[in-house]
């Protein structure tokens, strides 16, 4: 079918209701350039997931990360990444 299978490599474990601090830690300790982060909007504590997502985004942006679409990520040249 000429399709590309896209998976995630960072899990927040928000579906286990670990609390905001633990979700943030789960992501920030495993994220790296090119990561795809899995967060849910239909299970677990929605308030905690929203709060953790806000913290994760703000923190990663201050660390120099930027957020792109999967299509952009597939064409990304990893050799030009200053975070490697």
N, C-alpha and C positions, 0 to 999 in steps of 0.2 A: 504494500500500500504506500510505500515511500514516505513513511511517517517516522519522526524522531521521538523516542521514548524519553520523557523528561521526569526525573525524580528529584527528591529533596535530599539534603545531606545534613540538615540541622533540625533537631526536634525540640520544641519547647516543653513537651509533655503537658500542655495545658489541659488535655482531656483527662488527666489524672488529678486535676484540681490541686496542684502543689503550692499555690499562692504566687503572688506577683514576683516576689524576690527570687524564688527558685526558678520560675520561668525565665526571668531575665538572665540569671546565672547560667541556666542550661544553654541558652542561645549564645551569650557573649563568650563563654569559654570554648565553644566549638566552631564558631563562625570563622570563615576565612574568605579571601577574595574569591568571588565566583559562587559562593554558597547560595543555596535555595533553602529558605527557612519555612518550616511547616508550622502553621498556626491554624486553629479551627475557629469557625464562627457559629457552629451548630451544636457543640458539646461543651461540657465543663462550665465553669463560671465565666460568663461573658464579660462581666465587669472586670475581673482580674485579667483576662486575655487582652481586653482593650487597653487597660492601664499598662500592662507589660509591653504591649506592642508600641505604645507611645514612648516608653523609656528606651526600648531597644532601638527604635528608629533614631531618636535624638542622640543616643550614645554612639551608635555606629556612624552617624553623620559627623560627630565631633572627632571621631577617629579617622576620618577621611574616606569612609565608605560612601558610595552613592547607590541609589536604587534604580534598576533598569528592568525592562520587560524581558521575558524569556527569549524572545526573538533577538533582542539586542545582546543578551548574554551569549547566545550561540555564535555570534560573530565577533565576540570580544577577543582581543589579542592579549593574552595573559602576560606576554613578555614586556608589555608597556605598563604594567601595574606597579605603582610605587609601594604597594603594601606587601609585595612578595617577600 
